[in-house]
Amino acid sequence: MCSHTCAHVKTYSPPPPRTVIGGAMTVGGLAPPDGGWGWAVVLAGFVQAALVFGVLRSFGVFFVAFVVHFGEPAGAVSWVPAIAVAVQQFASPVGSILSAWLGPRPIVMAGGILASLGLILASFATSLIQLYLTIGLLTGLGWALVFTPTMATVARYFRRRRTFATSLALSGAGLSAFAFSPLFQLLAEAYGWRGALLLVGGLSLHLVACGALLRPLALPAEPSPAPVGLALLRHIPFVAFTAAVTLVNTGYFVPYVHLVARARELGLGEYQAATVLSAMAVADLAGRLASGAVADTRSCGLLRLLAAWTALAGVALTLVPLGTSYPVLGVLAAAYGFFAGALTPVVFSLLPQLVGVGQIYGALGLLQMLESGGGLLGAPLAAPPPHVGWAWSQPGPHSCLDTLMGGAEVLAPPDGGWGWAVVLAGFLQAALVFGVLRSFGIFFMAFVGHFGEPVGAVSWVPASAIAVLQLGGPVGSALSARLGARPVVMAGGVLAGLGLILASFATSLIQLHLSIGLLTGLGWALVFTPSVAMVAQYFRRRRALAMGLALSGAGLSAFAFSPLFQLLAEAYGWRGALLLVGGLSFHLVACGALLRPLALPISPSTVPSGLLRSSAFLRYAAAFMLVDAGYYVPYVHLVPHARARGCADYCAASVASTASVADLCGRVVAGWLADRWAAGLLRQLALWTALTGTTLALLPLPGSCPGLAAAAAAYGFIAGAVAPLQYAGLAQVVGTGQVLGAVGWMQMAESAGSLVGAPLAGWLRDTTGDYMASFVAAGAFLLAGSCLLLTLPDFFSCHKDSEAEDRTGGQAERVLPHCLPHRGSLEIAIQVS
């Protein structure tokens, strides 16, 4: 057994029970907990390593494209990742200072936004200098704010198992690089390097969710951390350690930038070159996990182990050029990946032993800053001379506007294909918009108690969010028609997440109106209208089923979100829960990235004059203005009503979850039936709407929690059936070519009903003392809307729904009338003729 050769670390006593004070976990004594919430921090470290170094290690896929597109030598292009690595390391003290001052959570979340923004802006680059500024400077700065605080927090949560925990956190880089190399190659072929960078930028916003997991850990007996740690420059072991790591860093990243180019130079295909990088990434993952396990056995000192791994990695790297065939190059790359992966967790585990846990923020930032010199020089130094040509070519570049808006064939709705990816995007956006909105009742009573306001006043918070969502529908339509749905939905996702995060800092009800009501509502408007319109444009024959699947995300997520939000509110308070929900909402950006534009023969119109002269559209919009006045009332007031009936907190949340599960079933069943039922689409819609109003009026009658859950499930199923038919019916009323503008203007009309519904129900509850009158009035609004649907021109028609759409602007296609009896084919043919 060899002893440790590192600085002495104080022996810690077993930790007493932990408490949470102001969002920070406080542990009596000095000991990091070596588990508990630390594993959630490790998960955050795993994901951030994937989205920082996994992206950086897959840069070789874009390297060739940059060389060909900009016509620059490899040395010049090599500065793009080199600057990113250097800025990530050089700016690490900034992350250390801000984390010591504000805590790691907001710093990592801000870094995630910067990293994503840099990649998105890089997709618009027209010169290499713009890539230096976007990927190199902006994304590198975001990575600096993400990486240092995350790894320092992992180190603070663990002592005995620190190396293993660090290796698990950093293994995300290996696993993601294995997946990202072929994935980025596929994206680059499908969308060009610009579209691929745009999608990677959306993916990087998941770093915000990682930051939300970093609960600060207060070790009260430790000395105050020195955020910059300049005194460490007088600490000889730290200076020697930093100099060694700087030398290692000079060569460490070279294969991740140049290995794909080297493989292509040897004559390997694009995917073969990408799989060489993936093999190195898999070996890197195995090396990190193996190194962590070996280090925790304490069979050898960490310093000796680090020296051994570093020497082996250097030998393996010098042998990589000897691989002149695909198998040999893959084996040598895997060997380097294993040893390079093994040394990384040991570096970050050794540092706390050298300087102490209390100095980890400053030491890690200073180490990263000093080693940036090696990271900056390595890749450009390894590039071939400028006169050396490249032995490959690549298809012509895609313009960024083609990626965002164009590049789409003019064709009829495909009824499948990429449309199912658009349905998936619709499913996720419905989950993150209406799933959050329907679980708002969990926060409702917390707002009432915290701000001391009446129920009616608090009801305006979700009501204003719904109203802005719908009132902003035409804005989303107009911007989508001008710029395409993809960038509009991605921008809406950022606004929605930002509004919820700001709401967690609210000190008055008016601030909730501005953050949740205005900002998040506007973000939802930019997300929902273009997403639903895209589903309608991709489908015609199976439109109702596609709508049912897309909108079923609201039911499934509300089922999960209600107890989840209750759990988060109890663990972190309503402020912490809103902060986490805000981070979750940034996934809307990834949904927007899936919306590939589809050009139809009839251009979408967002000009109101044509639609507002259509009596059918005006009656349809008015009907749903009435429907919305009652539709959302249970999603705001059902949980408070259940509590008033004597249900416990989790029982009340489970009532809302029951309604959400039934809602999911209703949406899918209604979409499936609509494509098969002999009754016309508009007749089915009117029937479901009338049943929803009746069920809603009867909802307050049960007096027990099981009875209330059963009534809520009945309402959820029938109300869920209305949603997909509403948007499928709109395409029938106005035609596929007009659906983008029509959805926006219908949403704006609905906003009046949504704005009135929940506050009116709250006012009736404050006036009468219970929710009976509130639910009866809400049901009456839905019944009135169903009656107005009866006046639509095609309601009593014997024409198939698609024929009605043909007359209003859809594609012409003669189909059988659905009102014919089911008789023999000859008799049907005679009747049609």
Buried (B, 14 or more C-beta within 10 A) or exposed (E): EEEBEBBEEEEBEEBEEBEBEEBEBBBBEBBBBBBBBBEEBBBBBBBBBBBBBBBBBBBBBBBBBBBBBBEBBBBBBBBBBBBBBBBBBBBBBBBBBBBBEEBBBBBBBBBBBBBBBBBBBBBBBEEBEBBBBBBBBBBBBBBBBBBBBBBBBBBBBBBBBBBBBBBBBBBBBBBBBBBBBBBBBBBBBBBBBBBBBBBBBBBBBBBBBBBBBBBBBBBEEBEEBBBBBEEBEEBEBBEEBBEBBBBBBBBBBBBBBBBBBBBBBBEBEBBBBBBBBBBBBBBBBBBBBBBBEBBBEBEBBBBBBBBBBBEBBBEBBEBBEEBEEBEEBBBBBBBBBBBBBBBBBBBBBBBBBBBBBBBBBBBBBBBBBBBBBBBBBBBBEBBBEEEEEBEBEBEEBBBBEBBBBEBEEEEEBBEEEBBBEBBBBBBBBBBBBBBBBBBBBBBBBBBBEBBEBEBBBBBBBBBBBBBBBBBBBBBBBBBBBEBBBBBBBBBBBBBBBBBBBBBBEBEEBEBBBBBBBBBBBBBBBBBBBBBBBBBBBBBBBBBBBBBBBBBBBBBBBBBBBBBBBBBBBEEBBBBBBBBBBBBBBBBBBBBBBBBBBBBBEEEBBBEBEBBEEBEBBBBBBBBBBBBBBBBBBBBBBBBBBBBBBEBEBBBBBBBBBBBBBBBBBBBBBBBBBBBEBEBBBBBBBBBBBBBBBBBBBBBBEBEEBEEBBBBBBBBBBBBBBBBBBBBBBBBBBBBBBBBBBBBBBBBBBBBBBBBBBBBBBBBBBBEEEEBBBBBBBBBBBBBBBBBBBBEBBBBEBEBBBBBBBBBBBBBEEEEEEBEBEEEEEEEBEEEEE
